[in-house]
Amino acid sequence: MLPFYVAGRPATGNEVLTVRNPSSGSVVGSTSYASESQVEEAVAAASRVPLDLTAADRAAALDEISRQLSARAAEIAALITAENGKPAKWASGEVNRAVSTFRWAAEEARRFSGDLQRLDTDPAAAGRIALVRRVPRGPVLGIAPFNFPLNLVAHKVAPALAVGTPIIVKPAPATPLTALLLGEIMAGLDLPPGMFSVLPVPNDRMPSLVADPRLPVVSFTGSGPVGAQIRAAVPAKHVTLELGGNAAALVAADWDDLDHAAQRIATFGNYQAGQSCIAVQRVFVHARHREAFTAKLVAAVEALDVAAEVGPVIDNRAADRIEQWIEEAVTKGARILTGGTREGTTVTPTVLTDVPADAKVNAEEVFGPVLVVTAVDSDEEGLAAINASAYGLQAGVFTRRLDLAFTAHRRLQVGGVIIGDVPSFRADQMPYGGVKGSGSGREGVASAMEDYTEPRVMVLTGVDL
């Protein structure tokens, strides 16, 4: 049984948490839930940590985490596949991204210096200069989801260490083991006691931890309803929410490489069973390409190796919901072009068309291997269709027109617009997050460092500028 980490030290609890593989149901490993007294110990320790780590200390710790993740990449990828079910290629890619995330955070820690502002731009402020530095708001509570059990934990831990603030990580109950392995690596570093804790906590015990005033920052990645509950429960706290979406791609009139677009959309609508906040879900194709593109898309989806590229969804409850949503769409008039079946937790990659706007597969986040294809009569109609959603995380526009690219960037109500590719692209250093129902705040190391800190100004008087 793997230990969890309380104030940087390994610990165990009395309530066992068994982790099973989503596909086979076999036992992957086990840990235990932290008790109330252990949670209190972690929070109390975090609140006492002196914020005096030098930039060199912070950068060195982050570099070492990056090196150890790289050295143990095969082991960690195998663990991700075992507890999450994602195919090995995507698990390996996740580890590589986490290696990069911590390496980038080390670089940001070295650059985290503040700004100087001349104040003598006004005669009344002659001889004055301001130093603006960002200081930690206080210990962070980072709540991570199951779909990226390493890299989305990294996106909470790395920026916290980069600014020198303590963090308590609460991994998803379905996938805690990878986060605990990261905790093992961090426990071997020379960090102050209380700088980090990794605590498996049942979801029904989280409200008191979220409300604890000693944790002024809450960083949550997960479902919209839970995010809304957190925001409502702690309005005085600094809350960042990455809540997912129903990402769309537009194949514009000028796009001529339909094979490429079909392949990219097929792959990234179904990778790791569509369990990504920016997996392609809605596909809008200009009417001139409808027949040719749809045929190519269906062929590309059917050519996917389900075991090697798609994999299972996280559990039977998720598979049940996806199956029900497909059935609801068909009942409302949708046509299944391929897929629509299920075996255990594996949902066959599915392409639907003629789907009503109010069907759940269109209006909500499927979080499964389902694509909805809709023809539009103009690129402008396609952009409007992308915006006709309660969500706004990222969108992809397949076009080579520079003017359309800038129009899409200006008009689309999303956090990121990917031109010439699917919305599923993400570089871990860029600002990442959404608008509307997709949340608030931004991930990406430098962006999260801003969310974890606040500006503090020092004005020097009598300075000869």
N, C-alpha and C positions, 0 to 999 in steps of 0.2 A: 504494500500500500504506500503510495507516494505521500510525503508530507506536504502541507501547505506552509506558508511563511508568514510569521507574525513578527513585525518589526525586524525583518531580515533574518530571523532564526527559524529553523524547521520546527514544525509542530504538528500534532494530530488531534483529532476530535473523537468523540464517542459515536457519532452518527456516520456510518459508512456511505460513501457515494460511489456506486459502481458505474463504470462507463462501458457502453456496449457499441460495437460497430453497427452503423445504421443499416448496412446491407445484410449481414449474416446474423446479427444479433449476438454474436460471440462476445465474451468479456474481453475488453482491451486492457483494463487495469482498474484501479480503484484509488480513491483518496477518501477524505472525510470532510464533513462540514465543520466550519469553525463555530465554536460555542459563543454565546453572548459575552462571556468574560474574555475570550480571546479576541473578539472583535473590539471590545473596549480597550484591551491592551494595545492593539494595533493603532487605534485612533489616538489614544493618549500619547503613545510614543511619537506618532507623526506630528502632533501638536507641539511637541517639545524639541523638535529637531532645530538646531541653530542653522540659520541660512548663511553659512560662511564657507561653503565649498568654493574654491577658486575655479576660474575658467579652466585651468590646466587639470584640476581634479575631475571636473565634470566631463571634459573632453576625453580624458584618459579612460574613465569608466565606460563611456559610450563606445569608444574604439575597442575596448576589450570585449564588451558584449558582442559587437559586430564580428570580431575575430573568432570568438568561441562559437557563435551561431554558424559561421562559415565552416569551421572545422568539424562541426557535428551536423552538417546539413543533411546528409543521407538519413541519419538516425531521426532527426526532427521531422523530416518530410514523411518518413514511414509512420511516425506517431500521428501526424496530422491526418494522413489517409486512414489510419486505423480508427481514430475516434470521430472524425468528421465524415469520412466516406468519400471525400473528393479524390478523383483519380491522381495517380502519382505525378503526372506532368504538372498538374495545377498545384499540388502540394509542394513540389520542388520549386516552382515559381514563387510560391508564397514565402518560402524560406529565403530565397534570393532577395526578395523585396525587403524582408525584415533586416537582412544584413545591410542592405543599402540604407534603410530608414535610420538605423542606429549610426551608421557611418556619417550620414548627412547631418544627424543631430550633433555629432561630435564637432563637425565643421561649424554648425550654427552656434554651438556653445562658445567657440573661440571668437565668433563675430559679435556676440551679444554684448554690445558696449554702450549703447545710448547715442544721443544726438546733442550737438551744440547749436544753440540759436542766439544770434545777435539780437539784442533788444534795443539797440540804439537806432533802429529804424524809425522810432518816435523820439523827438527831442527830449521828452520827459524821462526817457529811459537811458539817457547818455551814460556811458560807463558801466552798463550792466550787460551781463551775458547769462544765458540759462543753460544748464546741463539737464537734459531730460533722460532719465533712465527708467527702465521698466523693472519693477520689483514683483516678486511672487505675491499673488493674492492670499496664498495659504495652501495647506495640503489639498490634494486633488483626490476625488473619488472617481475612478475610471471604471465604467461598466461596459464590458465587452460582449459581443455576440458570438454565435457559434460558427458563422460561415467563414471567417478568417481567424482561427483561434490563436495564431501567432502574430500576424502583421497588424491586425487591428488592436491587439494588446500593445504591440510596439508603438503604434501611433498615439498611445496614451502615455506609456512609460518614457519613451525617448524624449519628447519635449519637456516632460516634468524634470528629468535629470538634466536636460540642457539648461534649464533656468535655475536649477538647484532647489526645487521644491519637492516635498515628500508626496508620495502617491500610494493610495490603496487601490489595488486592482481586484475587481470582482469578475472572474471569468464566467462564461455561460455554463450552467450545470451539465449540459450535454457534452461539452468539450473543455474540461478544466485541465487536462493533463499537460497539454502543450504550454499553457501559461505557467504551470508549476515547474516545468523544465526550465523555462526562462527564469523563474524565481530561483532555481538551483544555481544557475549561472550568476545571477546578481548577488546571491548569498556569498559567493566566493570573492566578491570585490571588497575593497576597503571603503565601504560607504558608512555614514553615521547610522547608529541604531535608530530605527524608526523611519529611515529614508524611503523604505518600500515595504509593503506587505502584499501578499497574494492570498486572498481569502475566498474559498468556495462558501457561498452563503445562499441558502434557499431563497428563491424569489419572494416568497411571502414574508420573509424577515427583512427585506430591504428597506421598507419605508422609514424605519427608525434610523438606519445608517444614512440614508439620503438626507434626512432632516437634521442630522447632527451638526450643530453650529460650528464645530471645530473643523469641518470640511467645507470651506466656502466655495469650492469649485466642484461642479459635477459635470463629467464628460460621459455622455451616454451614446452608444451606437446600438440601434435596435429598432423595434417596432414603433409605429406612430402612436398608437394608443398609450403605450407605456411611457413614451417620451412626453406626451401631453400631460400624463399624470404627474410626472416628475416636475415639469415646469410649473404646474398649478400648485404642487405641494410646497415648493421652495422658491417663491417669487423673489425673495431677497438675495438669493444666491446667484452666482454667475454660472449659468447652465448652457452647455453646448450640446446640441442634439444633431445626430446624423441618422435620419429616419427612413432612408430608402426612397423608392419611387417606382414609377413604371416607365423606364427609359425608352425613348423613341429614336428611330433612325429614319431619315428621309432620303430616298433615292431620287435625286433631282432630275429634271428633264435633260440636262446636258451630260449626265454621267453615262459613259459608254462602256465601261468595263463591268458589265453586269455579273460576270462570273466571279470577279473579285468581291463585289458587294455581297453577292449571295453567300459566298464562302465565309466572309467575315461575320455576317449576320447569323448564319447557321451556327458557327462556332461559338460566338459570344452571346447568343440567345440561350445556349444550352450548356456552356461550360460550367463545371461543378453543379450540374443539374439546375442551372438557372438561379442558384442561390447566391446572387450578388446583387447589391443595390443598383448597380449600373449594367446588369445583364439586359440585353435587348429584349423588349417585350412587345412594343408597338412598332410596326413597320409601315411607313407611308411611302408609296411608290407612285411616281408620276404616271398618269394613264397611258402615255405612249410606251412605257416599259412594262405595263402590268402583266401581260400574258407571258412574255419572254422571261421577265425577272421571276415571277412566281414559280414558273416551271423549274428554273435553275435553283431557286431557294429550296423547293421541296426536294429536289435531287440531292442538294448539298446536305440537307438535314437527314435524309434517309441514308446517306453515305457515312454519317458519323459512327464511330466505334463507341457504342454506349458505355462499355466497361472502361475504355481508356480515355474517353473525352467527356463523358456526361456524368455517370455515376448515380448513386441514389440520392434522394432527399433525406433530410436529417432523421425523420421518423415516420411511422405509419400515420400519425395525425396530420402531418404535412401532406403526405401523399393522398390521404382521404380528401382533404380540402381542395387540392389541385384537381383531383378527379371530379369532385362535385362542381367546381367552377367551370370545367370544360362541359360537363353535362348541362349546366344552366345555360351556357352560351348556345349550345346546340338546340336546346328547348326553345330559345328565343329566335332561332333562325340561322345560326352560324353553321358553316360547313367545315368539316374536318378534311383537310387536304392530305394529311399524313399524321400518324400517331394516334393519340387519344386513348391508348391502352395503358395498363399498369400491371406490374408484377411485384408484389411486396412493396418495398420503398422505392422501386425504380419506376419512374413514369416515362413512357416512351416519348421522345421529343415530338412535339405536336405543333402543327401549323394550322391555323384557323383563318377563315375569311368570312365576309358578310356578317361580321360580328356587330351587334347593336352597341351603341355608345354606352348604354347603361349596364351592359354585362360586366360582371366582376373581372373577367380576364382583360377587359379594356379599361375599366375605371379604377381598379385597385392594383396593388402590387402582387403579382402571382407568386413570385419567389419560387419559380419552378420552370421546367423546360417547355415553355409555351410561347409561341409567336403568333401575333395577330396581324394579318396583312390587309391593308386598306389602300385602294387607289385614290389619288387626288388629281384634280384637273389642272392644277397649277402648283408651282413651288410655293407661292404665297398661301394657297390653301393648305399645303403641307405644313408650313410653319404655324399657321393658325391651329391646325389639328394637334400639333405637338403641345401647344399652349393650353389646349382644352383638357386640362388635367388638374387634379387637386395637388399634384406633385410637381417638383421642378429640380431634379438633381443634375443630370447631364443629358445631352442630346447629341446625336451624330447626324451630320449632313454630308452625303456623298455628292460633292460638286467640285468642279475645277474653276468655277467662276468666282473671281475675287470679290465682285460686288455682292454676289449672293452670300458669300462667307461673312462679309461685314454686316449685311442685312440680318442674317441669322443671329449673329452675335448681338446685334442691337435689339432685336425683337423677341428672341426666345427667353422665356421666363424660367431660366435654369441657372444653376451655379457654374456650369461649364459647357461649352460647345466644341465638339470635336469635328473638324472639317476633314473630309476625305476618309473617314473611318467610323467605326461604331462608337456609341457613347461609353463603351466599357473600358476605354483607355484611361489609365491613371498613372501619372508619375508621382512618386511618394513625396517629392519636395514641393509640388504645386499646391495652391489652395484648393481644397476639396470639400464640397458641401453643397447645400441646396437652399431653395427658397420654397415658399408656400408650405405644403405638408411634408417637404423633405428635410425640414429642420432649420437650425440656426447655428452660427459659428462655423468655423472651418477647421478641418484636419489638414495635414501637411505640416511638416515639422515647424517651420517658421511661423505659420499661421496659428498653430496650436500654442506655440510659445507666447504669442500675443494674448490669446485667450486665457492663459494661465497667469498672466501678469497684468499689472496696471501701471500707468505712467506716474512717476514721481519727479517733481521739478525742484532743482536747486538754483537760485539766482545769486550770482556773484556781483557784488556792488563795488564800484570804484576801480573798475578794470580799464586799463588803457588799451583800447581796441585799435 
